[in-house]
Amino acid sequence: MTRRSEWPEYAAHDGGSPPSPASGTAGSRGAAPAARRDRSGGREGARDPAPRDPVERARAICLRLLTGSPRTRRQLAEALRAKDVPEDAVAVVLDRLEEVGLIDDAAFADAWVESRHHGRGLARRALAQELRGKGVAPAVVEEAVGQLDSEREEATARALVDRKLRATRGLDREKRMRRLVGMLARKGYSQGLALRVVRRALEEEGEDGEAVERYFADDV
């Protein structure tokens, strides 16, 4: 049984192999050059050197990361510091990316809430914790999770319980209730909402209403 005191608290070297040396032919005075040179005098297959200017290097790192998926400003800053990019270059690049809209923490937060609530059924509390962990400002987090009203959150909780009900059939009442309530708790739903949704679902399925009410009496 999940009691109040047990409730969760919400709860990047590419290595390229150098060209093989060409084998010398019989009678030659020495081995062939280690790598043929192209017409410009450079070695074929040689990689372009990484930009030496810190700002250009930081910009290249950020654009590569953003190509994979949206990132918050703090996520990009942490990635740049991990590459030993100077702080002044970090600030210059991140400020510029914000100016052109490639960094937008508010848009990131809105998309994160919609995706994680729809795909994983996470509640506002769990979503807020995830966004704070990615460095989104508290006011931005609050506005993003605010798009989920209480009615939508409860409807999602009920859908989660309905999907889980069949898998719990055959278990004794106490174990069944504990699993259903615990599942909602792990997704960030409040204890009161979880208990209410589970109780209603079990009663509608045919569980004895008075027995269910007695079971939950100490937790409501």
Secondary structure, DSSP 4 states (H G I P E B T S, - for coil): ---GGGS--------PPPPPPPPPPTT-SSPPPSS-B-TTSSBTTPPPPPP-SHHHHHHHHHHHHHHHS---HHHHHHHHHHTT--HHHHHHHHHHHHHTTS--HHHHHHHHHHHHHHHH---HHHHHHHHHHTT--HHHHHHHHTTS-HHHHHHHHHHHHHHHHHHHTTS-HHHHHHHHHHHHHHTT--HHHHHHHHHHHHHHHT--HHHHHHHHTTT-
